[in-house]
Structure formats: C-alpha cells, structure tokens
C-alpha cells in the first residue's frame, strides 16, 4: 500500500502538471501580432494564429473599446473639453462621450470567425479618440487568453493613398486636376467625405521628360488644379503626384504615372 505522504505528493504533482499543461495550451492558442492596419480610415484589425494552430481548425472572437480622452464639436476640430457636443451632424461624432474607459463590446460579424482579420471601420469612426481591440481563439473546446492591440488613434495612424489625377492638354500645356482620397464615411446628405476635411494637405506634382529621363518638381501647394507650362513640342512626358501632411511629416506613396505626348 502506498504511504499517505507519497500519495499526497503524487496528487499535488498531477495537479500541477495538469495546470501547467492547460496554461501551456492556452498560451499556444493565443493570437499573435494583433494590430490595426488603417488606410484612409478603413480600420482593419489583423492577427496571426497562435503557435499551436494550423489550417482552419480554430475560430476567433473579436472585441473593441474606445478610451475617450477629450471631446470635440466635430471630427474636423482638435479636442477641447471633456464632453462631446450634444448635436452631432458630422461623421464620427457621438453624443454620449465622457472622459474615461468604456466597456469591451463584441463585434458580432467577427464573433466565431475563421478569418484572420476583422473590419472595425464603423466601430472606430471617432477618429481622434483612442481605441483598443482584442482577439481570442478557440480550438477543440479550448480557449486562449485575450490578445490585445497597442493603443490605436485613427487620426494619427491611418495611411493616406496618393491623389487621383486627371490630365488634360490645353494649348501645349497640361492641366492636372488632383483628387484626395475619400473616406468610408458620408455626411447625412450622402455627400462623400474627403481626407481634406481632416488634414492640412500639400500636393506635390512631378513631371518626367522621357527623352531626357529627367524628373522635375513643378508644384507644391494646397491647390488641386495645377497647370504645367513651357513643355517641348513633340515630346513625351509623364506626371506623378503625392500628398504631404505637414503636421505629421508624412507622405503618401506616389500615384501611378500618367503619360502624354505633346503635339
């Protein structure tokens, strides 16, 4: 017969081994690299599977919350005060904002998803407020711990696409019309919202003389209509543009080249 103290030691060892095994399983299921990716305020939460997960054997659960810092009368203005305006006529404006922490909310469309991303654009539309997202995994009846993002503030972190260009030839000159990207939000009257409504933007336009293989900056400023003059007849030119955000010292990628032949 096993002595009592030996049996007790066996039980303790068995219990500790089971707890360690369970913790190890939960940790190996935990989603990795959970972070927001944001372009033109399209805010997508992304993650990678835990170390123990392969294939489509797991499902994921997503939650988010907003951390109200200070409020603003509209998304166009810098924060001022700690209550939001009670009349919201702008995208991203809410009426119940108070300084402090909100509760975690489930993202229903991503509750039990097999994808490795979740679109939280609508849930993160107060662009000057900080947000957090978190994800947990489930597989074969086991659940991981939550894995949380770093703090995410859309206004500071979204990346802007290059401008869209329309080019027209006018008497040997080129008329370049620039359009900043639109946002995923609309005003109440269904009017598109431009990125210009939220940032000071400078447009930079470059022209490339294909025969000389030479690039030249021909414009930098806030105007969206640019005329390029003094072009050589019977020559080929390409035009590219980019957007610069002075406050953030950040540039968009360059647009695709638009090329024309000068008669």
Backbone as CSV, one residue per row, in Angstrom:
resi,resn,N_x,N_y,N_z,CA_x,CA_y,CA_z,C_x,C_y,C_z
1,UNK,0.840,-1.207,0.000,0.000,0.000,0.000,0.881,1.266,0.000
2,UNK,0.529,2.241,-0.823,1.326,3.467,-0.937,1.165,4.280,0.328
3,UNK,2.294,4.738,0.906,2.209,5.603,2.090,1.400,6.859,1.783
4,UNK,0.741,7.407,2.836,-0.156,8.545,2.658,0.572,9.759,2.109
5,UNK,1.805,10.024,2.613,2.514,11.224,2.163,2.944,11.083,0.713
6,UNK,3.227,9.845,0.263,3.592,9.642,-1.142,2.384,9.871,-2.056
7,UNK,1.239,9.372,-1.622,0.025,9.557,-2.423,-0.333,11.036,-2.549
8,UNK,-0.173,11.775,-1.428,-0.450,13.209,-1.452,0.501,13.931,-2.397
9,UNK,1.757,13.543,-2.368,2.738,14.152,-3.271,2.401,13.859,-4.719
10,UNK,1.903,12.631,-4.981,1.516,12.268,-6.351,0.361,13.134,-6.834
11,UNK,-0.628,13.370,-5.973,-1.776,14.192,-6.349,-1.363,15.625,-6.645
12,UNK,-0.495,16.175,-5.783,-0.030,17.545,-5.993,0.728,17.649,-7.303
13,UNK,1.590,16.680,-7.560,2.366,16.686,-8.800,1.454,16.572,-10.016
14,UNK,0.435,15.700,-9.912,-0.504,15.513,-11.023,-1.295,16.796,-11.285
15,UNK,-1.721,17.433,-10.185,-2.495,18.666,-10.325,-1.666,19.765,-10.963
16,UNK,-0.435,19.947,-10.502,0.428,20.987,-11.038,0.771,20.734,-12.497
17,UNK,0.972,19.481,-12.842,1.272,19.135,-14.233,0.077,19.462,-15.129
18,UNK,-1.134,19.151,-14.620,-2.338,19.441,-15.398,-2.544,20.930,-15.593
19,UNK,-2.321,21.724,-14.521,-2.468,23.170,-14.618,-1.458,23.746,-15.589
20,UNK,-0.206,23.283,-15.491,0.832,23.781,-16.392,0.513,23.424,-17.831
21,UNK,-0.024,22.200,-18.014,-0.378,21.792,-19.371,-1.489,22.624,-19.947
22,UNK,-2.496,22.931,-19.098,-3.605,23.757,-19.548,-3.138,25.169,-19.889
23,UNK,-2.285,25.746,-19.019,-1.759,27.079,-19.285,-0.951,27.103,-20.565
24,UNK,-0.150,26.046,-20.770,0.658,25.974,-21.982,-0.216,25.894,-23.222
25,UNK,-1.310,25.115,-23.142,-2.237,25.010,-24.275,-2.883,26.342,-24.571
26,UNK,-3.360,27.038,-23.514,-3.992,28.332,-23.703,-3.024,29.331,-24.313
27,UNK,-1.780,29.296,-23.849,-0.794,30.235,-24.359,-0.461,29.948,-25.813
28,UNK,-0.426,28.674,-26.174,-0.076,28.327,-27.555,-1.216,28.638,-28.531
29,UNK,-2.445,28.776,-28.004,-3.577,29.146,-28.848,-3.685,30.661,-29.038
30,UNK,-3.050,31.422,-28.180,-3.237,32.866,-28.138,-2.832,33.525,-29.455
31,UNK,-3.719,34.335,-30.073,-3.382,35.009,-31.333,-2.153,35.902,-31.187
32,UNK,-1.378,35.987,-32.264,-0.131,36.738,-32.265,-0.264,37.970,-33.166
33,UNK,0.582,38.969,-32.915,0.694,40.165,-33.767,-0.670,40.825,-34.019
34,UNK,-1.403,41.021,-32.969,-2.718,41.653,-33.086,-2.518,43.162,-33.213
35,UNK,-2.969,43.733,-34.325,-2.746,45.157,-34.559,-3.749,45.699,-35.567
36,UNK,-3.910,47.011,-35.542,-4.751,47.682,-36.530,-3.914,48.045,-37.751
37,UNK,-4.503,47.865,-38.922,-3.971,48.383,-40.175,-5.008,49.369,-40.710
38,UNK,-4.578,50.594,-40.989,-5.528,51.640,-41.351,-5.083,52.367,-42.607
39,UNK,-6.001,52.471,-43.578,-5.743,53.229,-44.807,-6.989,54.044,-45.129
40,UNK,-6.808,55.361,-45.203,-7.935,56.269,-45.458,-9.081,56.038,-44.471
41,UNK,-8.739,55.738,-43.231,-9.684,55.474,-42.146,-10.506,54.209,-42.341
42,UNK,-10.092,53.335,-43.230,-10.593,51.964,-43.244,-9.738,51.207,-42.222
43,UNK,-10.312,50.889,-41.090,-9.559,50.375,-39.953,-9.811,48.875,-39.785
44,UNK,-8.792,48.098,-40.076,-8.914,46.643,-40.075,-8.042,46.063,-38.967
45,UNK,-8.651,45.257,-38.112,-7.898,44.537,-37.094,-7.368,43.246,-37.708
46,UNK,-6.074,42.995,-37.537,-5.441,41.806,-38.111,-4.669,41.060,-37.040
47,UNK,-4.493,39.765,-37.255,-3.725,38.955,-36.317,-3.204,37.705,-37.020
48,UNK,-2.325,36.990,-36.318,-1.783,35.727,-36.796,-2.184,34.617,-35.827
49,UNK,-2.307,33.367,-36.319,-2.699,32.273,-35.422,-1.659,32.045,-34.333
50,UNK,-2.116,31.454,-33.224,-1.194,31.052,-32.178,-0.274,29.938,-32.647
51,UNK,0.730,29.661,-31.846,1.760,28.686,-32.248,1.191,27.294,-32.493
52,UNK,0.129,26.934,-31.785,-0.402,25.569,-31.877,-1.436,25.405,-32.979
53,UNK,-1.774,26.487,-33.672,-2.888,26.424,-34.618,-2.388,26.356,-36.052
54,UNK,-2.976,25.452,-36.802,-2.690,25.335,-38.229,-4.005,25.111,-38.971
55,UNK,-4.044,25.515,-40.223,-5.240,25.291,-41.027,-6.415,26.098,-40.518
56,UNK,-7.624,25.576,-40.725,-8.859,26.269,-40.339,-9.544,25.581,-39.164
57,UNK,-8.739,25.048,-38.254,-9.314,24.303,-37.138,-9.765,25.189,-35.994
58,UNK,-9.528,26.490,-36.079,-9.836,27.386,-34.968,-10.804,28.473,-35.395
59,UNK,-11.451,29.072,-34.406,-12.302,30.236,-34.638,-11.832,31.339,-33.694
60,UNK,-12.196,32.587,-34.042,-11.715,33.743,-33.294,-12.885,34.619,-32.871
61,UNK,-12.677,35.315,-31.761,-13.680,36.199,-31.197,-13.048,37.575,-31.007
62,UNK,-13.733,38.610,-31.476,-13.176,39.964,-31.506,-14.005,40.901,-30.633
63,UNK,-13.306,41.720,-29.855,-13.930,42.784,-29.079,-13.155,44.082,-29.294
64,UNK,-13.807,45.196,-28.999,-13.175,46.504,-29.134,-13.709,47.421,-28.048
65,UNK,-12.968,48.500,-27.794,-13.475,49.527,-26.884,-12.801,50.847,-27.205
66,UNK,-13.467,51.925,-26.846,-12.965,53.274,-27.047,-12.538,53.831,-25.690
67,UNK,-11.434,54.552,-25.687,-10.968,55.240,-24.484,-11.147,56.727,-24.729
68,UNK,-12.241,57.312,-24.259,-12.497,58.729,-24.502,-11.466,59.559,-23.752
69,UNK,-10.795,60.405,-24.488,-9.787,61.272,-23.871,-10.369,62.649,-23.620
70,UNK,-10.675,63.365,-24.696,-11.384,64.636,-24.620,-12.314,64.687,-25.808
71,UNK,-13.181,65.657,-25.852,-14.196,65.661,-26.884,-13.972,66.789,-27.866
72,UNK,-14.788,66.796,-28.922,-14.690,67.819,-29.941,-16.076,68.036,-30.507
73,UNK,-16.331,69.234,-30.994,-17.631,69.525,-31.566,-17.822,68.837,-32.903
74,UNK,-16.746,68.575,-33.588,-16.812,67.816,-34.828,-15.501,67.108,-35.012
75,UNK,-15.465,66.156,-35.937,-14.244,65.428,-36.194,-13.202,66.306,-36.865
76,UNK,-13.581,67.492,-37.340,-12.652,68.373,-38.023,-11.801,69.145,-37.032
77,UNK,-12.232,69.253,-35.783,-11.577,70.124,-34.835,-10.688,69.334,-33.896
78,UNK,-9.712,70.035,-33.328,-8.887,69.412,-32.315,-9.704,69.282,-31.036
79,UNK,-9.387,68.278,-30.186,-10.164,68.074,-28.971,-10.149,69.296,-28.071
80,UNK,-11.268,69.541,-27.421,-11.358,70.633,-26.460,-12.476,70.319,-25.493
81,UNK,-12.142,70.180,-24.216,-13.152,69.847,-23.226,-13.280,68.353,-23.048
82,UNK,-14.152,67.929,-22.151,-14.278,66.509,-21.869,-15.685,65.979,-22.046
83,UNK,-16.537,66.742,-22.693,-17.836,66.225,-23.120,-17.993,66.517,-24.591
84,UNK,-18.569,65.596,-25.336,-18.793,65.878,-26.743,-20.054,66.714,-26.933
85,UNK,-20.094,67.395,-28.048,-21.229,68.242,-28.393,-22.498,67.396,-28.472
86,UNK,-23.608,67.942,-28.052,-24.838,67.148,-27.985,-25.602,67.113,-29.296
87,UNK,-25.139,67.882,-30.289,-25.794,67.856,-31.592,-24.794,67.370,-32.626
88,UNK,-24.941,66.146,-33.056,-23.942,65.521,-33.924,-24.424,65.520,-35.365
89,UNK,-23.809,66.358,-36.183,-24.141,66.403,-37.601,-22.944,66.043,-38.468
90,UNK,-21.921,65.437,-37.862,-20.706,65.134,-38.584,-20.395,63.654,-38.433
91,UNK,-19.723,63.058,-39.412,-19.314,61.662,-39.260,-18.330,61.533,-38.115
92,UNK,-18.457,60.472,-37.355,-17.539,60.250,-36.256,-17.877,61.024,-34.999
93,UNK,-19.030,61.670,-34.950,-19.414,62.444,-33.776,-20.451,61.667,-32.973
94,UNK,-20.249,61.548,-31.677,-21.197,60.831,-30.837,-21.597,61.717,-29.665
95,UNK,-22.728,61.407,-29.063,-23.296,62.316,-28.065,-23.051,61.885,-26.631
96,UNK,-22.584,60.686,-26.377,-22.502,60.189,-25.007,-21.066,60.056,-24.525
97,UNK,-20.153,60.782,-25.168,-18.751,60.629,-24.840,-18.410,61.339,-23.542
98,UNK,-17.767,60.631,-22.664,-17.264,61.216,-21.436,-15.870,60.679,-21.195
99,UNK,-15.036,61.507,-20.576,-13.679,61.069,-20.281,-13.708,59.741,-19.531
100,UNK,-12.863,58.799,-19.965,-12.764,57.549,-19.232,-12.819,56.348,-20.128
101,UNK,-12.951,55.205,-19.521,-12.872,53.938,-20.211,-14.256,53.348,-20.433
102,UNK,-14.479,52.828,-21.631,-15.734,52.165,-21.955,-15.569,50.659,-21.809
103,UNK,-16.692,49.967,-21.837,-16.668,48.518,-21.717,-16.297,47.874,-23.050
104,UNK,-15.727,46.685,-22.967,-15.461,45.917,-24.181,-16.786,45.551,-24.837
105,UNK,-16.817,45.658,-26.169,-18.008,45.295,-26.929,-17.661,44.204,-27.937
106,UNK,-18.583,43.280,-28.105,-18.387,42.224,-29.105,-18.586,42.784,-30.510
107,UNK,-17.782,42.345,-31.438,-18.007,42.631,-32.854,-18.748,41.423,-33.415
108,UNK,-20.044,41.583,-33.608,-20.888,40.438,-33.933,-20.465,39.747,-35.232
109,UNK,-20.068,40.525,-36.234,-19.679,39.928,-37.519,-18.397,39.111,-37.412
110,UNK,-17.646,39.311,-36.347,-16.365,38.609,-36.169,-16.385,37.760,-34.902
111,UNK,-17.566,37.339,-34.502,-17.702,36.511,-33.294,-17.803,35.057,-33.735
112,UNK,-16.685,34.345,-33.651,-16.631,32.977,-34.146,-16.167,32.904,-35.588
113,UNK,-15.392,33.890,-36.029,-14.918,33.924,-37.410,-13.694,33.030,-37.591
114,UNK,-13.510,32.541,-38.810,-12.297,31.798,-39.149,-11.280,32.664,-39.882
115,UNK,-11.647,33.920,-40.136,-10.721,34.830,-40.808,-9.651,35.314,-39.829
116,UNK,-8.604,35.905,-40.396,-7.528,36.478,-39.594,-7.579,38.012,-39.627
117,UNK,-8.747,38.550,-39.861,-8.934,39.996,-39.864,-10.383,40.302,-39.524
118,UNK,-10.617,41.560,-39.139,-11.970,41.997,-38.801,-12.071,43.486,-39.105
119,UNK,-13.066,43.871,-39.865,-13.263,45.270,-40.245,-13.955,46.014,-39.096
120,UNK,-13.221,46.946,-38.488,-13.763,47.742,-37.384,-13.896,49.212,-37.776
121,UNK,-14.065,49.471,-39.071,-14.157,50.852,-39.548,-15.304,51.605,-38.888
122,UNK,-16.485,51.031,-38.875,-17.650,51.713,-38.299,-17.506,51.887,-36.790
123,UNK,-16.857,50.941,-36.152,-16.725,50.980,-34.694,-15.632,51.943,-34.235
124,UNK,-14.794,52.400,-35.147,-13.678,53.288,-34.798,-13.782,54.605,-35.559
125,UNK,-14.985,55.126,-35.705,-15.213,56.306,-36.534,-14.980,57.628,-35.802
126,UNK,-14.810,57.613,-34.489,-14.387,58.827,-33.773,-12.875,58.925,-33.930
127,UNK,-12.445,59.565,-35.015,-11.071,59.364,-35.486,-10.007,59.949,-34.575
128,UNK,-10.348,60.873,-33.686,-9.354,61.443,-32.789,-9.384,60.802,-31.403
129,UNK,-10.158,59.763,-31.244,-10.209,59.050,-29.970,-9.376,57.766,-30.049
130,UNK,-8.803,57.351,-28.944,-8.008,56.107,-28.928,-8.887,54.869,-28.742
131,UNK,-8.491,53.806,-29.397,-9.224,52.536,-29.344,-8.268,51.403,-29.005
132,UNK,-8.872,50.321,-28.544,-8.166,49.050,-28.396,-9.029,47.951,-29.011
133,UNK,-8.384,46.951,-29.552,-9.065,45.746,-29.998,-8.412,44.545,-29.336
134,UNK,-9.156,43.462,-29.252,-8.551,42.243,-28.726,-9.204,41.023,-29.362
135,UNK,-8.453,39.929,-29.376,-8.873,38.704,-30.049,-8.543,37.514,-29.157
136,UNK,-9.422,36.539,-29.147,-9.106,35.265,-28.511,-9.465,34.150,-29.481
137,UNK,-8.801,33.018,-29.317,-9.002,31.880,-30.215,-9.636,30.721,-29.456
138,UNK,-10.327,29.877,-30.198,-10.900,28.656,-29.638,-10.632,27.516,-30.606
139,UNK,-10.244,26.366,-30.051,-9.977,25.191,-30.876,-10.179,23.942,-30.030
140,UNK,-10.974,23.031,-30.551,-11.215,21.744,-29.882,-11.662,21.927,-28.437
141,UNK,-12.515,22.915,-28.203,-13.063,23.116,-26.859,-12.185,23.910,-25.924
142,UNK,-10.999,24.327,-26.362,-10.105,25.124,-25.527,-10.104,26.568,-26.006
143,UNK,-9.998,27.491,-25.057,-9.991,28.914,-25.374,-8.673,29.534,-24.930
144,UNK,-8.165,30.439,-25.759,-6.950,31.161,-25.392,-7.299,32.347,-24.506
145,UNK,-6.267,32.979,-23.972,-6.441,34.268,-23.332,-6.631,35.328,-24.419
146,UNK,-7.114,36.494,-24.005,-7.254,37.595,-24.952,-5.880,38.150,-25.325
147,UNK,-5.739,38.528,-26.573,-4.527,39.184,-27.060,-4.926,40.568,-27.564
148,UNK,-4.334,41.615,-26.986,-4.815,42.982,-27.208,-3.847,43.777,-28.092
149,UNK,-4.423,44.734,-28.833,-3.635,45.618,-29.678,-2.951,46.690,-28.835
150,UNK,-1.930,47.340,-29.390,-1.499,48.614,-28.809,-2.606,49.650,-28.981
151,UNK,-2.467,50.745,-28.298,-3.416,51.856,-28.440,-3.435,52.336,-29.891
152,UNK,-4.634,52.571,-30.420,-4.798,52.940,-31.825,-5.673,54.182,-31.929
153,UNK,-5.117,55.266,-32.496,-5.867,56.501,-32.743,-5.877,56.745,-34.242
154,UNK,-7.016,56.586,-34.910,-7.046,56.652,-36.377,-6.434,57.914,-36.967
155,UNK,-6.698,59.082,-36.360,-6.211,60.328,-36.944,-4.692,60.339,-37.046
156,UNK,-4.024,59.762,-36.065,-2.563,59.754,-36.055,-1.984,58.643,-36.930
157,UNK,-2.692,57.563,-37.084,-2.047,56.362,-37.617,-2.507,55.926,-39.001
158,UNK,-3.621,56.451,-39.499,-4.064,55.997,-40.816,-3.083,56.455,-41.894
159,UNK,-2.919,55.657,-42.916,-2.069,55.998,-44.049,-2.958,56.452,-45.203
160,UNK,-2.491,57.460,-45.919,-3.287,58.069,-46.974,-2.792,57.589,-48.333
161,UNK,-3.735,57.260,-49.196,-3.394,56.886,-50.565,-2.947,58.107,-51.350
162,UNK,-2.232,57.908,-52.454,-1.853,59.044,-53.309,-3.067,59.669,-53.964
163,UNK,-2.927,60.881,-54.468,-4.064,61.531,-55.122,-4.391,60.869,-56.456
164,UNK,-5.639,60.981,-56.848,-6.064,60.567,-58.185,-5.894,61.766,-59.110
165,UNK,-5.311,61.520,-60.295,-5.043,62.615,-61.227,-5.893,62.493,-62.482
166,UNK,-6.383,63.641,-62.955,-6.952,63.771,-64.296,-6.107,64.790,-65.047
167,UNK,-5.689,64.450,-66.263,-4.803,65.325,-67.029,-5.454,65.657,-68.368
168,UNK,-5.446,66.953,-68.686,-5.990,67.435,-69.948,-4.958,68.329,-70.625
169,UNK,-4.798,68.166,-71.944,-3.909,69.049,-72.697,-4.660,70.311,-73.104
170,UNK,-4.023,71.460,-72.853,-4.620,72.749,-73.196,-3.548,73.615,-73.849
171,UNK,-3.614,73.757,-75.188,-2.694,74.639,-75.915,-1.228,74.387,-75.562
172,UNK,-0.832,73.144,-75.611,0.567,72.809,-75.352,0.932,72.730,-73.891
173,UNK,-0.008,72.991,-73.002,0.219,72.849,-71.560,-0.575,71.647,-71.041
174,UNK,-0.278,71.280,-69.830,-1.005,70.193,-69.175,-1.759,70.753,-67.969
175,UNK,-3.047,70.465,-67.906,-3.866,70.852,-66.763,-4.081,69.601,-65.911
176,UNK,-3.526,69.628,-64.712,-3.577,68.475,-63.804,-4.593,68.764,-62.702
177,UNK,-5.599,67.923,-62.584,-6.610,68.060,-61.535,-6.416,66.913,-60.542
178,UNK,-6.260,67.269,-59.291,-5.928,66.307,-58.240,-7.134,66.079,-57.331
179,UNK,-7.314,64.837,-56.924,-8.410,64.482,-56.015,-7.830,63.691,-54.838
180,UNK,-8.057,64.203,-53.635,-7.643,63.472,-52.435,-8.550,62.268,-52.223
181,UNK,-8.084,61.245,-51.521,-8.937,60.076,-51.276,-10.189,60.432,-50.481
182,UNK,-11.249,59.706,-50.743,-12.465,59.819,-49.930,-12.394,58.864,-48.754
183,UNK,-13.164,59.166,-47.737,-13.221,58.338,-46.538,-14.391,57.374,-46.625
184,UNK,-14.426,56.389,-45.744,-15.555,55.449,-45.759,-16.823,56.021,-45.167
185,UNK,-16.783,57.262,-44.653,-17.960,57.867,-44.054,-18.637,58.807,-45.042
186,UNK,-19.876,59.114,-44.774,-20.618,60.095,-45.557,-21.326,61.047,-44.606
187,UNK,-21.522,62.295,-45.058,-22.365,63.212,-44.314,-23.817,62.747,-44.391
188,UNK,-24.641,63.386,-43.595,-26.040,62.960,-43.531,-26.742,63.069,-44.877
189,UNK,-26.312,63.994,-45.730,-26.921,64.151,-47.037,-26.228,63.299,-48.097
190,UNK,-25.534,62.251,-47.643,-24.887,61.299,-48.546,-23.754,61.911,-49.359
191,UNK,-23.202,62.991,-48.863,-22.073,63.614,-49.535,-20.790,62.900,-49.130
192,UNK,-19.913,62.632,-50.118,-18.640,61.995,-49.814,-17.799,62.888,-48.905
193,UNK,-17.021,62.260,-48.053,-16.135,62.973,-47.145,-14.707,62.814,-47.648
194,UNK,-14.023,63.911,-47.875,-12.651,63.872,-48.369,-11.673,63.903,-47.215
195,UNK,-10.504,63.340,-47.447,-9.443,63.382,-46.450,-9.039,64.823,-46.168
196,UNK,-9.314,65.733,-47.114,-9.001,67.153,-46.918,-9.787,67.764,-45.763
197,UNK,-10.919,67.154,-45.403,-11.729,67.675,-44.306,-11.072,67.447,-42.946
198,UNK,-10.024,66.625,-42.907,-9.434,66.230,-41.628,-7.966,66.629,-41.474
199,UNK,-7.294,66.936,-42.575,-5.873,67.265,-42.516,-5.566,68.469,-43.397
200,UNK,-4.497,69.174,-43.045,-3.884,70.106,-43.980,-3.049,69.281,-44.955
201,UNK,-3.306,69.440,-46.239,-2.612,68.649,-47.255,-1.858,69.556,-48.215
202,UNK,-0.688,69.127,-48.599,0.066,69.758,-49.674,0.239,68.736,-50.789
203,UNK,-0.059,69.166,-52.009,0.114,68.305,-53.175,1.475,68.591,-53.808
204,UNK,2.169,67.543,-54.161,3.448,67.673,-54.850,3.331,66.972,-56.201
205,UNK,3.644,67.723,-57.253,3.496,67.219,-58.614,4.865,67.209,-59.283
206,UNK,5.173,66.114,-59.951,6.461,65.936,-60.625,6.203,65.599,-62.093
207,UNK,7.061,66.112,-62.955,6.959,65.790,-64.375,8.272,65.162,-64.829
208,UNK,8.159,64.171,-65.701,9.319,63.435,-66.205,9.374,63.614,-67.714
209,UNK,10.462,64.184,-68.179,10.709,64.294,-69.618,11.332,62.984,-70.069
210,UNK,10.561,62.182,-70.804,11.032,60.838,-71.139,12.250,60.842,-72.056
211,UNK,12.355,61.835,-72.917,13.503,61.868,-73.818,14.790,62.198,-73.076
212,UNK,14.673,62.993,-72.013,15.857,63.355,-71.222,16.018,62.479,-69.977
213,UNK,14.979,61.676,-69.687,14.963,60.858,-68.464,15.249,61.726,-67.235
214,UNK,14.588,62.866,-67.195,14.819,63.831,-66.128,13.507,64.139,-65.422
215,UNK,13.545,64.095,-64.082,12.357,64.402,-63.280,12.494,65.787,-62.652
216,UNK,11.384,66.509,-62.591,11.378,67.855,-62.027,10.104,68.072,-61.228
217,UNK,10.258,68.635,-60.030,9.075,69.023,-59.258,8.550,70.332,-59.835
218,UNK,7.280,70.333,-60.221,6.709,71.522,-60.854,5.701,72.227,-59.954
219,UNK,5.297,71.580,-58.847,4.324,72.234,-57.976,4.356,71.607,-56.590
220,UNK,4.193,72.470,-55.585,3.930,72.041,-54.212,3.028,73.076,-53.566
221,UNK,1.862,72.653,-53.142,0.926,73.577,-52.526,-0.421,72.934,-52.280
222,UNK,-1.382,73.741,-51.855,-2.689,73.226,-51.454,-3.712,73.201,-52.586
223,UNK,-3.403,73.853,-53.709,-4.359,73.884,-54.814,-4.432,72.515,-55.493
224,UNK,-5.625,72.193,-55.950,-5.842,70.895,-56.583,-5.851,70.960,-58.101
225,UNK,-5.718,72.175,-58.646,-5.633,72.338,-60.098,-4.282,72.965,-60.422
226,UNK,-3.483,72.278,-61.210,-2.118,72.710,-61.497,-1.922,72.748,-63.009
227,UNK,-1.395,73.854,-63.500,-1.084,73.959,-64.931,0.425,73.857,-65.124
228,UNK,0.830,72.941,-65.999,2.254,72.759,-66.302,2.508,73.325,-67.687
229,UNK,3.346,74.379,-67.746,3.592,75.093,-68.994,5.022,74.859,-69.479
230,UNK,5.349,75.532,-70.593,6.706,75.524,-71.174,7.173,74.107,-71.488
231,UNK,6.303,73.326,-72.094,6.659,71.966,-72.485,7.176,71.961,-73.931
232,UNK,8.103,71.060,-74.198,8.717,70.972,-75.517,7.787,70.230,-76.478
233,UNK,7.492,70.834,-77.633,6.638,70.127,-78.601,7.259,68.817,-79.068
234,UNK,6.399,67.906,-79.481,6.805,66.600,-80.000,7.631,65.805,-78.970
235,UNK,7.262,65.990,-77.720,7.957,65.282,-76.637,6.959,64.476,-75.818
236,UNK,7.496,63.504,-75.087,6.681,62.641,-74.225,6.979,62.966,-72.766
237,UNK,5.899,63.141,-71.994,6.034,63.464,-70.568,5.165,62.505,-69.740
238,UNK,5.647,62.266,-68.541,4.847,61.536,-67.559,4.720,62.391,-66.297
239,UNK,3.558,62.303,-65.655,3.281,63.092,-64.461,2.955,62.143,-63.308
240,UNK,3.524,62.440,-62.143,3.189,61.705,-60.913,2.925,62.727,-59.807
241,UNK,2.207,62.310,-58.790,1.891,63.217,-57.685,1.857,62.439,-56.374
242,UNK,2.015,63.175,-55.299,1.909,62.599,-53.966,1.335,63.635,-53.024
243,UNK,0.919,63.175,-51.849,0.355,64.059,-50.833,1.312,64.115,-49.652
244,UNK,1.512,65.331,-49.147,2.343,65.534,-47.959,1.487,66.112,-46.840
245,UNK,1.614,65.542,-45.629,0.898,66.021,-44.448,1.890,66.742,-43.533
246,UNK,1.941,68.061,-43.555,2.964,68.786,-42.780,2.894,68.512,-41.280
247,UNK,1.686,68.436,-40.721,1.569,68.275,-39.277,2.161,66.952,-38.806
248,UNK,2.033,65.934,-39.633,2.536,64.610,-39.269,3.871,64.290,-39.937
249,UNK,4.339,65.196,-40.810,5.562,64.973,-41.584,5.513,63.602,-42.263
250,UNK,4.439,63.382,-42.994,4.199,62.069,-43.604,3.796,62.251,-45.063
251,UNK,4.264,61.358,-45.908,3.950,61.408,-47.333,3.176,60.155,-47.744
252,UNK,2.305,60.328,-48.703,1.671,59.165,-49.318,2.650,58.525,-50.292
253,UNK,2.308,57.385,-50.777,3.041,56.845,-51.904,2.755,57.701,-53.130
254,UNK,3.555,57.521,-54.155,3.313,58.264,-55.388,2.181,57.624,-56.177
255,UNK,1.491,58.469,-56.925,0.443,57.972,-57.801,1.068,57.211,-58.968
256,UNK,0.237,56.520,-59.699,0.703,55.906,-60.929,1.034,56.989,-61.946
257,UNK,2.030,56.719,-62.761,2.402,57.687,-63.792,1.295,57.818,-64.832
258,UNK,1.025,59.060,-65.228,0.129,59.351,-66.347,0.977,59.998,-67.427
259,UNK,1.013,59.407,-68.594,1.917,59.854,-69.642,1.135,60.414,-70.837
260,UNK,1.709,61.460,-71.460,1.062,62.121,-72.580,2.122,62.483,-73.625
261,UNK,1.674,62.651,-74.864,2.511,63.127,-75.973,2.113,64.568,-76.304
262,UNK,3.084,65.457,-76.311,2.821,66.857,-76.665,2.952,66.997,-78.187
263,UNK,1.925,67.410,-78.905,1.976,67.501,-80.377,2.891,68.647,-80.837
